[in-house]
Amino acid sequence: MKIPIILFKKVINKIFDNPQYIFLIISFVIGVSCIFIIPLGRGYDELFHIKRVWEVSGGTFIPNYLADKVNNFPVTLENLIKIPVFEDNSINQFWKIDWSEKIDWWQMTSGSTSSSYFPTLYLPQALIMGFFGRNFNIPPAILLYLVRFTCLLSFIIPTYFSIKIIPFSKWLFTGLTLVPMALLQSSTISTDGISNGFSFFFIAWMLAFSYREEQKIDKTQFTKILVLSALLFSFKLNLIILIMLLLLIPKDRFSSKSQMILLIGLEITFFIIFVLGWNYLTRSSLPNNNGNTARAVFNQMIFIAFKPLSYIKILLEDLRLNFGYYIQTWIATFPMQNLRMPWLIHAIYLAAIIFLVFLDPSTQPLGKKRRLFLALIGIIGYLFTITLVFIKDSPIGAKTIVKMSGRYLITLLPLILLSVTVKVRQIPPRIFKSITISLLSIVPILFCGALILRYNVTCGLNYLSGKECVKPVYRNWAPNSQYSKPLVPGVVVKQTFLASCNNLEMLSLWVDHQNNDDFGTTSIIIRELASGDIVTERKFTNALMPKKNWLTFSFPRVEDSKNQKILIEVFSQDTKPENAITLSLSYRQEYLDGELAINDSSLDTDLIFQYGCSVNP
């Protein structure tokens, strides 16, 4: 009996002594959990990525080369991965999947994608897709989860080895690789898992290689540098800045001057082929809605080149306004929505990183030059990334950076944090490891809990915040695209909806009006459709109504409202056309749990509305 106990203790001690094992356990357990917790299609641009994976798995490497000619993507796959218009419909999707359904090869739809990444970012997923999907035709639901698992492994494997080989600050580096956003991105179908994993490995390998100052670069090492560099240039554009880590290699490490010149020449060649060449080749193969047009991109570049001070001002103002947002979205946020993770996740993770910056026992003196160089690469990487976003997505004349997110900096911020490491004091190893492992475990567990509440419990996150649960959550948000006719006497608008929560107590309608005169009122009646009982009846002065904004009001709570049909009636009895309000309409009927009628004539559209339920007793 003693031998198994002794062996068990040895295994536990070995795990605790090696941060790469801690990473392996946490990332695998949490990653696999996220694969099944997050509904299919809810990852960042997951539909576009799966279409690109399908494309590459069939041997088509140029984006949309076939999609522009024929429908080449299975409808069965799209039905599983596409996102419902309203996020309410994502609850418990996993349990509703038909696991026996097969791909119908006669039913194809457009395979058009906005993803233009080089095929190397999709090779692992495409191999799984081609082998199990095209050859064996396994059920598409199983296929999609297999592809997700491949994305996870594409992150875990290189990151595991990066922690193993990095020569200093192993525990801090482990904490930085376990940032929840990295785990989330690698658990859905995207290029982020393999891109982040390889970038972590490239950083660690270059740091380890530059530390071997006594070794000359032989043919094997030279080949490794070339392979890693080529892969880096073929990955995400903002990460090519990591190639600057080659400058950490001292000149005297090269066997000859010609070897150094050859390396520089080949790096430039890789840049021309994988960056300039590929982007030129794919420039016309993407949909028009994929950011700025080529002319707008060129104009943004001209603006930066000829008005650098104006652009620097934009950068500084953006940093002032969005620094907290970038930190928040670097650590943890929900994909594709403006929903915030519980603040406790961010607080504990930041506490863990600060703790490791100052108390990691594996921290070594870096030297002033190496510190400055790592910090410089990290800062340049940030500026390069945000400039790419500005050029690609910010409208001409914009004074802000749009669509920038902290998740783009997952593998760049570590360079800055590694450069500021200081061993303040030595604490007992057992205490240090207990604190570190506890902190690094608590954060992803809380993160998984938040995902479960978001995707599997109606109004789940609201139970944590105590805030009112607002439904429906719109994905295609365009409230000002079209409006109803003015609500004058004789016009009655009726909208029904199915309440998905109890304790209904609030309603919002998106309204507009053109005149501020005091004359005219609008009445709103809310009824329980089955019984006809009036829940509330309100009258509003039109002049006090919001313009192109929410009209929100509360009413007595309907405790058993879940699964009840509710009727909204909006009308006016005393308003002239010039004083009347208009109600925002969706551009087509998307809310399928209710219908809109004007003067009892059904329309193929809906009101833009939201209702709120209290989560407090």
C-alpha positions as CSV (number, residue, x, y, z in Angstrom):
1,M,0.0,0.0,0.0
2,K,2.9,2.3,0.7
3,I,4.4,2.0,-2.8
4,P,1.3,3.4,-4.6
5,I,1.2,6.3,-2.1
6,I,4.8,7.0,-2.6
7,L,4.4,6.9,-6.4
8,F,1.4,9.2,-6.2
9,K,3.3,11.7,-4.2
10,K,6.2,11.6,-6.7
11,V,3.8,12.2,-9.6
12,I,2.1,15.1,-7.7
13,N,5.5,16.7,-6.8
14,K,6.7,16.4,-10.4
15,I,3.6,18.1,-11.6
16,F,3.9,20.9,-9.1
17,D,7.6,21.3,-10.0
18,N,6.9,21.7,-13.7
19,P,4.7,24.6,-14.8
20,Q,4.2,23.1,-18.2
21,Y,2.3,20.2,-16.6
22,I,0.1,22.7,-14.7
23,F,-0.6,24.3,-18.1
24,L,-1.3,21.0,-19.7
25,I,-3.9,19.9,-17.1
26,I,-5.7,23.3,-16.8
27,S,-5.7,24.1,-20.5
28,F,-7.0,20.6,-21.4
29,V,-9.7,20.4,-18.8
30,I,-11.0,23.9,-19.3
31,G,-10.5,23.8,-23.1
32,V,-12.5,20.6,-23.5
33,S,-15.2,22.1,-21.2
34,C,-15.4,25.2,-23.3
35,I,-15.7,23.1,-26.5
36,F,-19.0,21.8,-25.3
37,I,-20.2,24.8,-23.2
38,I,-20.0,27.3,-26.0
39,P,-22.7,26.6,-28.6
40,L,-21.6,25.9,-32.1
41,G,-21.2,29.2,-34.1
42,R,-20.7,31.4,-31.0
43,G,-16.9,31.7,-31.4
44,Y,-15.4,34.7,-33.1
45,D,-16.4,34.5,-36.8
46,E,-16.8,30.7,-36.5
47,L,-19.1,30.3,-39.5
48,F,-16.5,32.1,-41.8
49,H,-13.7,30.0,-40.4
50,I,-15.5,26.7,-40.8
51,K,-16.2,27.6,-44.4
52,R,-12.5,28.3,-45.0
53,V,-11.6,25.0,-43.3
54,W,-14.1,23.2,-45.6
55,E,-12.5,25.0,-48.6
56,V,-9.0,24.1,-47.7
57,S,-10.0,20.5,-46.9
58,G,-11.1,20.1,-50.5
59,G,-7.7,21.4,-51.8
60,T,-8.8,24.9,-52.6
61,F,-6.3,27.3,-51.0
62,I,-7.4,30.6,-52.5
63,P,-10.3,32.1,-50.5
64,N,-13.6,31.9,-52.4
65,Y,-12.1,30.5,-55.5
66,L,-14.9,28.0,-55.9
67,A,-17.5,29.9,-53.8
68,D,-17.6,32.6,-56.4
69,K,-18.6,30.0,-59.0
70,V,-20.8,27.4,-57.3
71,N,-22.5,26.6,-54.1
72,N,-19.9,24.4,-52.4
73,F,-20.7,24.4,-48.6
74,P,-23.1,21.8,-47.1
75,V,-26.4,23.3,-45.9
76,T,-26.3,20.7,-43.0
77,L,-23.1,22.2,-41.7
78,E,-24.3,25.8,-42.0
79,N,-27.5,25.0,-40.1
80,L,-25.5,23.7,-37.2
81,I,-22.9,26.6,-37.1
82,K,-24.9,29.7,-38.1
83,I,-26.0,32.0,-35.3
84,P,-29.6,32.7,-34.6
85,V,-30.7,36.2,-35.0
86,F,-31.6,36.4,-31.3
87,E,-29.1,35.0,-28.8
88,D,-31.9,33.7,-26.6
89,N,-32.0,30.7,-29.0
90,S,-28.6,29.4,-27.9
91,I,-29.7,27.9,-24.6
92,N,-28.9,24.2,-24.4
93,Q,-28.2,23.9,-28.1
94,F,-25.9,20.9,-27.4
95,W,-28.9,18.8,-26.1
96,K,-31.0,19.6,-29.2
97,I,-28.6,18.4,-31.8
98,D,-29.5,15.5,-34.0
99,W,-26.4,13.4,-33.7
100,S,-27.4,10.9,-36.4
101,E,-27.9,13.5,-39.2
102,K,-25.5,13.1,-42.1
103,I,-24.3,15.7,-44.6
104,D,-26.7,16.0,-47.5
105,W,-24.3,16.3,-50.5
106,W,-27.2,17.4,-52.8
107,Q,-28.0,20.4,-50.6
108,M,-25.3,23.0,-50.9
109,T,-25.1,26.8,-50.1
110,S,-22.7,29.6,-50.6
111,G,-19.2,28.9,-49.2
112,S,-18.2,32.5,-49.3
113,T,-16.0,33.5,-46.4
114,S,-14.3,36.7,-45.2
115,S,-11.3,34.8,-44.0
116,S,-8.2,35.3,-46.1
117,Y,-5.5,33.8,-43.9
118,F,-2.7,31.7,-45.4
119,P,-3.7,27.9,-45.6
120,T,-1.1,26.9,-42.9
121,L,-3.4,28.3,-40.2
122,Y,-6.1,25.9,-41.3
123,L,-4.1,22.7,-42.1
124,P,-4.7,20.8,-38.9
125,Q,-8.5,21.5,-39.0
126,A,-8.7,20.8,-42.7
127,L,-7.0,17.4,-42.3
128,I,-9.6,16.4,-39.8
129,M,-12.4,17.9,-41.9
130,G,-11.3,16.1,-45.0
131,F,-10.5,12.8,-43.4
132,F,-13.6,12.4,-41.3
133,G,-16.0,14.6,-43.2
134,R,-15.3,14.2,-46.9
135,N,-14.0,10.6,-46.7
136,F,-16.1,8.9,-43.9
137,N,-19.1,11.3,-43.9
138,I,-19.5,11.2,-40.1
139,P,-22.4,13.1,-38.6
140,P,-21.6,16.9,-39.0
141,A,-22.2,17.7,-35.3
142,I,-19.5,15.2,-34.3
143,L,-17.3,16.5,-37.1
144,L,-17.6,20.1,-35.9
145,Y,-16.7,19.2,-32.3
146,L,-13.7,17.2,-33.6
147,V,-12.5,20.3,-35.5
148,R,-12.9,22.3,-32.3
149,F,-10.8,19.7,-30.5
150,T,-8.2,20.0,-33.2
151,C,-8.0,23.7,-32.7
152,L,-7.5,23.2,-29.0
153,L,-4.7,20.7,-29.5
154,S,-3.1,23.2,-32.0
155,F,-2.9,25.6,-29.1
156,I,-2.0,23.2,-26.3
157,I,0.9,21.3,-27.9
158,P,3.1,24.2,-29.0
159,T,2.4,26.2,-25.9
160,Y,3.3,23.2,-23.7
161,F,6.7,23.1,-25.3
162,S,7.1,26.8,-25.2
163,I,6.8,26.7,-21.3
164,K,9.2,23.8,-21.2
165,I,12.0,25.6,-23.2
166,I,11.7,29.2,-22.1
167,P,14.8,29.9,-20.1
168,F,13.4,32.3,-17.4
169,S,10.1,33.3,-15.8
170,K,8.4,30.0,-16.5
171,W,5.6,30.5,-14.0
172,L,4.8,34.0,-15.3
173,F,4.8,32.7,-18.9
174,T,2.5,29.9,-17.8
175,G,0.1,32.4,-16.3
176,L,0.2,34.5,-19.5
177,T,-0.6,31.5,-21.7
178,L,-3.6,30.6,-19.4
179,V,-5.3,33.9,-20.0
180,P,-9.0,32.9,-20.4
181,M,-9.4,34.5,-23.8
182,A,-6.6,32.3,-25.2
183,L,-8.5,29.2,-23.8
184,L,-11.8,30.5,-25.3
185,Q,-10.4,31.2,-28.7
186,S,-8.6,27.8,-28.9
187,S,-11.8,26.0,-28.0
188,T,-13.8,27.3,-31.0
189,I,-13.1,26.9,-34.7
190,S,-10.7,29.7,-35.6
191,T,-7.1,30.4,-36.5
192,D,-6.4,31.9,-33.0
193,G,-5.5,28.6,-31.3
194,I,-2.7,27.6,-33.6
195,S,-1.6,31.2,-34.1
196,N,-1.3,31.9,-30.4
197,G,0.3,28.5,-29.7
198,F,2.9,28.9,-32.3
199,S,3.6,32.6,-31.3
200,F,4.2,31.5,-27.7
201,F,6.5,28.8,-29.0
202,F,8.4,31.2,-31.3
203,I,8.9,33.7,-28.4
204,A,10.2,30.9,-26.1
205,W,12.4,29.3,-28.7
206,M,14.1,32.6,-29.7
207,L,14.7,33.5,-26.1
208,A,16.2,30.1,-25.4
209,F,18.3,30.1,-28.5
210,S,19.6,33.6,-27.9
211,Y,20.7,32.6,-24.4
212,R,23.2,30.0,-25.8
213,E,25.8,32.6,-26.5
214,E,28.7,30.2,-26.9
215,Q,27.2,28.1,-29.7
216,K,27.8,28.9,-33.4
217,I,24.8,28.5,-35.7
218,D,25.1,25.3,-37.6
219,K,23.1,24.1,-40.5
220,T,20.5,22.4,-38.3
221,Q,19.9,25.5,-36.2
222,F,19.9,27.7,-39.3
223,T,17.2,25.5,-40.9
224,K,15.1,25.6,-37.7
225,I,15.3,29.4,-37.8
226,L,14.2,29.5,-41.4
227,V,11.2,27.1,-40.8
228,L,10.0,29.0,-37.8
229,S,10.3,32.3,-39.6
230,A,8.5,31.1,-42.7
231,L,5.6,29.8,-40.5
232,L,5.5,33.1,-38.6
233,F,5.2,35.1,-41.8
234,S,2.4,32.8,-43.0
235,F,0.4,33.3,-39.9
236,K,-1.5,36.4,-38.7
237,L,-0.2,39.7,-40.0
238,N,0.1,41.6,-36.7
239,L,2.4,38.8,-35.3
240,I,5.1,39.2,-37.9
241,I,6.5,41.8,-35.6
242,L,7.8,38.9,-33.5
243,I,10.5,38.4,-36.2
244,M,12.3,41.2,-34.5
245,L,13.3,38.6,-31.8
246,L,15.9,37.4,-34.3
247,L,17.9,40.6,-33.4
248,L,18.5,39.0,-30.0
249,I,21.0,36.6,-31.7
250,P,24.5,38.1,-31.3
251,K,26.4,38.6,-34.5
252,D,29.3,36.4,-33.3
253,R,26.9,33.4,-33.2
254,F,26.8,33.3,-37.0
255,S,29.4,31.0,-38.6
256,S,30.2,33.7,-41.2
257,K,29.1,37.0,-42.5
258,S,27.6,35.4,-45.5
259,Q,25.4,33.2,-43.3
260,M,24.0,36.3,-41.6
261,I,23.4,38.0,-45.0
262,L,21.7,34.8,-46.3
263,L,19.4,34.8,-43.3
264,I,18.4,38.4,-43.8
265,G,17.9,37.8,-47.5
266,L,15.7,34.8,-46.9
267,E,13.6,36.6,-44.2
268,I,12.9,39.4,-46.8
269,T,12.0,36.8,-49.3
270,F,9.5,35.2,-46.8
271,F,8.0,38.6,-46.2
272,I,7.5,39.2,-49.9
273,I,6.0,35.8,-50.6
274,F,3.8,35.2,-47.5
275,V,2.8,38.8,-46.6
276,L,2.9,41.0,-49.7
277,G,2.4,38.2,-52.3
278,W,-0.5,36.5,-50.5
279,N,-2.3,39.7,-49.6
280,Y,-2.0,40.8,-53.2
281,L,-3.2,37.4,-54.5
282,T,-6.3,37.5,-52.3
283,R,-7.1,41.2,-52.5
284,S,-10.1,40.7,-54.8
285,S,-11.4,37.4,-53.5
286,L,-13.1,38.7,-50.3
287,P,-16.6,40.1,-49.9
288,N,-17.0,43.8,-50.1
289,N,-18.1,44.0,-46.4
290,N,-14.7,42.8,-45.1
291,G,-13.6,46.2,-43.8
292,N,-12.4,49.2,-45.8
293,T,-12.1,49.1,-49.6
294,A,-8.6,49.0,-51.2
295,R,-8.9,52.8,-51.9
296,A,-9.9,53.5,-48.3
297,V,-7.0,51.5,-47.0
298,F,-4.6,53.4,-49.2
299,N,-6.1,56.7,-48.1
300,Q,-5.6,55.7,-44.4
301,M,-2.0,54.9,-45.1
302,I,-1.5,58.3,-46.8
303,F,-3.1,60.0,-43.8
304,I,-0.7,58.2,-41.4
305,A,2.3,59.0,-43.6
306,F,1.6,62.7,-44.1
307,K,-0.1,63.5,-40.9
308,P,1.8,61.5,-38.3
309,L,1.2,64.0,-35.4
310,S,-2.6,63.8,-36.0
311,Y,-2.4,60.0,-36.0
312,I,-0.3,60.0,-32.8
313,K,-3.0,62.2,-31.2
314,I,-5.7,59.6,-32.2
315,L,-3.5,56.8,-30.7
316,L,-3.1,58.6,-27.4
317,E,-6.7,59.5,-27.2
318,D,-7.7,55.9,-28.0
319,L,-5.3,54.6,-25.3
320,R,-6.8,57.1,-22.8
321,L,-10.4,56.1,-23.5
322,N,-9.9,52.3,-24.1
323,F,-7.0,51.2,-22.0
324,G,-9.3,49.5,-19.5
325,Y,-11.4,47.9,-22.3
326,Y,-8.2,46.5,-23.9
327,I,-7.2,44.9,-20.6
328,Q,-10.7,43.6,-20.1
329,T,-10.9,42.0,-23.6
330,W,-7.3,40.7,-23.2
331,I,-8.3,38.7,-20.1
332,A,-11.9,37.6,-20.7
333,T,-15.0,38.7,-22.6
334,F,-17.9,37.0,-24.3
335,P,-17.5,36.6,-28.1
336,M,-19.6,38.7,-30.4
337,Q,-21.5,40.5,-27.7
338,N,-21.2,43.5,-25.4
339,L,-21.7,41.4,-22.4
340,R,-19.1,41.6,-19.7
341,M,-17.5,38.8,-17.7
342,P,-17.8,39.0,-13.9
343,W,-15.2,41.5,-12.6
344,L,-13.9,38.9,-10.2
345,I,-12.3,37.0,-13.1
346,H,-10.3,40.1,-14.2
347,A,-9.3,41.0,-10.7
348,I,-8.0,37.6,-9.7
349,Y,-6.1,37.1,-13.0
350,L,-4.5,40.5,-12.7
351,A,-3.5,39.7,-9.1
352,A,-2.0,36.4,-10.3
353,I,0.1,38.1,-13.0
354,I,1.3,40.9,-10.6
355,F,2.2,38.2,-8.1
356,L,4.2,36.3,-10.7
357,V,6.0,39.4,-12.1
358,F,7.5,40.1,-8.7
359,L,7.8,36.7,-7.1
360,D,8.4,34.1,-9.8
361,P,11.4,32.1,-8.5
362,S,12.5,31.2,-12.0
363,T,13.0,34.9,-12.9
364,Q,16.6,35.6,-14.0
365,P,18.5,38.8,-14.5
366,L,17.8,39.8,-18.1
367,G,20.2,42.7,-18.5
368,K,19.2,46.2,-19.3
369,K,19.5,45.8,-23.1
370,R,17.4,42.6,-23.2
371,R,14.7,44.2,-21.1
372,L,14.5,47.3,-23.2
373,F,14.4,45.2,-26.4
374,L,11.6,42.9,-25.2
375,A,9.6,45.9,-24.1
376,L,10.3,47.7,-27.4
377,I,9.0,44.7,-29.4
378,G,5.9,44.5,-27.3
379,I,5.2,48.2,-27.7
380,I,5.9,48.1,-31.4
381,G,3.7,45.1,-31.7
382,Y,0.8,47.0,-30.0
383,L,1.3,50.0,-32.3
384,F,1.5,47.8,-35.4
385,T,-1.6,45.9,-34.4
386,I,-3.7,48.9,-33.7
387,T,-2.5,50.6,-36.9
388,L,-3.5,47.6,-39.0
389,V,-7.0,47.8,-37.4
390,F,-7.2,51.5,-38.0
391,I,-6.2,51.1,-41.7
392,K,-8.5,48.1,-42.3
393,D,-11.6,49.0,-40.4
394,S,-11.8,52.7,-39.3
395,P,-13.7,54.9,-41.7
396,I,-11.9,57.7,-43.5
397,G,-11.7,60.8,-41.2
398,A,-12.4,58.7,-38.1
399,K,-10.9,60.2,-34.9
400,T,-11.0,56.8,-33.1
401,I,-9.9,53.2,-33.6
402,V,-12.8,50.9,-34.3
403,K,-12.9,47.1,-33.8
404,M,-9.7,47.0,-31.8
405,S,-9.7,44.4,-29.0
406,G,-7.3,43.3,-26.3
407,R,-7.5,39.7,-27.6
408,Y,-5.3,40.7,-30.6
409,L,-2.5,41.3,-28.0
410,I,-2.5,37.9,-26.3
411,T,1.0,37.0,-27.5
412,L,2.4,40.6,-27.6
413,L,1.6,41.8,-24.0
414,P,3.8,38.9,-22.6
415,L,6.9,40.6,-24.1
416,I,6.2,43.7,-22.1
417,L,5.5,41.8,-18.9
418,L,8.5,39.6,-19.2
419,S,10.6,42.8,-19.6
420,V,9.5,44.1,-16.2
421,T,10.0,41.0,-14.1
422,V,11.8,41.6,-10.7
423,K,12.5,39.1,-8.0
424,V,11.5,41.2,-5.0
425,R,12.0,38.4,-2.5
426,Q,12.3,34.6,-2.2
427,I,9.3,32.9,-0.6
428,P,9.2,29.2,0.3
429,P,8.6,27.1,-2.8
430,R,5.7,25.2,-1.4
431,I,3.9,28.4,-0.5
432,F,4.7,30.0,-3.9
433,K,3.4,27.0,-5.8
434,S,0.3,26.7,-3.8
435,I,-0.7,30.3,-4.3
436,T,0.2,30.3,-8.0
437,I,-1.6,27.1,-8.9
438,S,-4.6,28.2,-6.8
439,L,-4.8,31.5,-8.6
440,L,-4.3,30.0,-12.1
441,S,-6.9,27.4,-11.4
442,I,-9.6,29.6,-9.9
443,V,-9.6,32.0,-12.9
444,P,-10.5,29.5,-15.6
445,I,-13.0,27.7,-13.3
446,L,-14.8,31.0,-12.8
447,F,-14.5,31.7,-16.5
448,C,-16.2,28.3,-17.3
449,G,-18.9,29.1,-14.7
450,A,-19.6,32.4,-16.4
451,L,-19.9,30.6,-19.8
452,I,-22.3,28.1,-18.4
453,L,-24.5,30.8,-16.9
454,R,-24.4,32.7,-20.2
455,Y,-25.2,29.9,-22.6
456,N,-27.1,27.4,-20.5
457,V,-29.1,29.3,-17.9
458,T,-31.8,31.8,-18.9
459,C,-30.7,35.2,-17.5
460,G,-27.8,33.4,-15.9
461,L,-25.4,36.3,-15.7
462,N,-28.0,38.6,-14.3
463,Y,-28.2,36.4,-11.2
464,L,-24.5,37.4,-10.5
465,S,-24.9,41.1,-11.3
466,G,-28.4,41.5,-9.9
467,K,-29.3,43.6,-13.0
468,E,-32.5,43.3,-14.9
469,C,-32.5,40.5,-17.5
470,V,-33.2,42.1,-20.9
471,K,-34.5,40.1,-23.9
472,P,-34.2,39.6,-26.8
473,V,-30.4,40.2,-27.4
474,Y,-30.1,41.4,-31.0
475,R,-27.3,40.3,-33.2
476,N,-28.2,42.3,-36.4
477,W,-28.5,45.6,-34.7
478,A,-29.8,48.3,-37.1
479,P,-32.6,50.1,-35.3
480,N,-32.7,53.1,-37.7
481,S,-32.9,51.2,-40.9
482,Q,-36.7,51.6,-41.3
483,Y,-39.6,53.0,-39.3
484,S,-43.4,52.6,-39.3
485,K,-45.8,55.2,-40.7
486,P,-46.6,58.0,-38.2
487,L,-48.9,56.9,-35.4
488,V,-52.0,59.1,-36.0
489,P,-55.6,58.4,-35.0
490,G,-56.8,55.2,-36.7
491,V,-53.4,53.5,-36.8
492,V,-53.0,50.7,-34.2
493,V,-49.8,48.7,-34.0
494,K,-49.8,45.3,-32.3
495,Q,-46.8,43.2,-31.5
496,T,-46.8,39.9,-29.7
497,F,-43.8,38.2,-28.0
498,L,-43.2,35.1,-25.9
499,A,-41.6,36.0,-22.6
500,S,-38.7,33.7,-21.8
501,C,-38.4,34.7,-18.1
502,N,-40.5,35.2,-15.1
503,N,-41.0,38.5,-13.3
504,L,-41.6,40.6,-16.4
505,E,-41.6,44.2,-15.4
506,M,-40.1,46.4,-18.2
507,L,-40.6,47.2,-21.9
508,S,-38.5,49.3,-24.3
509,L,-39.5,50.4,-27.8
510,W,-37.2,52.2,-30.2
511,V,-39.0,55.3,-31.3
512,D,-38.4,58.6,-33.2
513,H,-40.3,61.8,-33.8
514,Q,-39.7,65.0,-35.8
515,N,-41.4,67.7,-33.9
516,N,-41.1,69.1,-30.4
517,D,-44.5,70.6,-30.1
518,D,-46.5,69.8,-27.0
519,F,-49.5,68.7,-28.9
520,G,-50.2,64.9,-29.1
521,T,-49.9,61.8,-27.0
522,T,-49.3,58.1,-27.6
523,S,-50.8,55.3,-25.6
524,I,-49.2,51.9,-25.0
525,I,-51.2,49.0,-23.6
526,I,-49.6,45.6,-22.5
527,R,-51.9,42.6,-22.2
528,E,-51.6,38.9,-21.4
529,L,-52.7,37.5,-24.7
530,A,-54.4,34.4,-23.4
531,S,-56.6,36.1,-20.8
532,G,-56.8,39.5,-22.4
533,D,-56.0,41.0,-18.9
534,I,-54.3,44.4,-19.1
535,V,-50.9,44.4,-17.4
536,T,-50.4,48.2,-17.8
537,E,-51.7,51.1,-19.7
538,R,-49.5,54.2,-20.2
539,K,-49.8,57.5,-22.0
540,F,-46.8,59.5,-23.2
541,T,-46.5,63.1,-24.4
542,N,-44.9,62.9,-27.9
543,A,-42.7,66.0,-27.4
544,L,-41.0,64.3,-24.5
545,M,-40.3,61.1,-26.4
546,P,-36.7,60.2,-27.2
547,K,-35.4,60.6,-30.8
548,K,-34.0,57.5,-32.4
549,N,-33.6,55.9,-29.0
550,W,-35.3,53.6,-26.5
551,L,-38.5,54.6,-24.8
552,T,-38.3,52.5,-21.6
553,F,-40.9,52.2,-18.9
554,S,-41.6,49.8,-16.0
555,F,-44.9,48.3,-14.9
556,P,-46.3,46.0,-12.1
557,R,-44.4,42.7,-12.1
558,V,-45.9,39.7,-13.9
559,E,-44.5,36.9,-11.7
560,D,-45.4,33.9,-13.8
561,S,-44.6,35.4,-17.2
562,K,-42.3,32.7,-18.5
563,N,-43.7,31.1,-21.7
564,Q,-46.7,33.5,-21.7
565,K,-47.6,35.4,-24.9
566,I,-47.7,39.1,-24.3
567,L,-49.4,41.7,-26.6
568,I,-48.2,45.3,-27.1
569,E,-50.7,47.8,-28.5
570,V,-49.5,51.2,-29.5
571,F,-51.8,54.0,-30.8
572,S,-52.7,57.6,-30.6
573,Q,-56.1,59.4,-30.5
574,D,-55.0,63.0,-30.7
575,T,-51.9,63.4,-32.8
576,K,-51.4,65.2,-36.1
577,P,-49.0,63.6,-38.7
578,E,-46.3,66.3,-38.1
579,N,-46.3,65.5,-34.3
580,A,-46.7,61.8,-34.5
581,I,-44.0,59.3,-33.4
582,T,-42.7,56.4,-35.6
583,L,-41.7,52.9,-34.4
584,S,-38.5,51.2,-35.5
585,L,-39.0,48.0,-37.6
586,S,-36.7,45.2,-38.4
587,Y,-35.8,44.9,-42.1
588,R,-37.4,41.5,-42.2
589,Q,-39.3,39.2,-39.8
590,E,-36.6,37.7,-37.5
591,Y,-38.4,37.4,-34.2
592,L,-40.3,34.1,-34.8
593,D,-42.0,33.9,-31.4
594,G,-44.3,36.7,-32.2
595,E,-45.8,38.8,-35.0
596,L,-46.5,42.4,-35.9
597,A,-49.8,43.7,-37.2
598,I,-50.9,47.2,-38.1
599,N,-54.6,47.7,-38.2
600,D,-54.9,43.9,-37.9
601,S,-52.9,43.4,-41.1
602,S,-49.9,41.1,-40.5
603,L,-46.5,42.3,-41.7
604,D,-43.3,40.4,-42.5
605,T,-41.3,42.5,-40.0
606,D,-41.2,43.2,-36.3
607,L,-41.0,46.0,-33.9
608,I,-37.5,46.7,-32.4
609,F,-38.3,46.0,-28.8
610,Q,-36.9,44.6,-25.6
611,Y,-38.5,43.4,-22.4
612,G,-37.0,43.1,-19.0
613,C,-37.4,40.6,-16.1
614,S,-36.2,41.0,-12.6
615,V,-33.9,38.4,-11.1
616,N,-34.5,39.6,-7.6
617,P,-37.3,38.1,-5.5
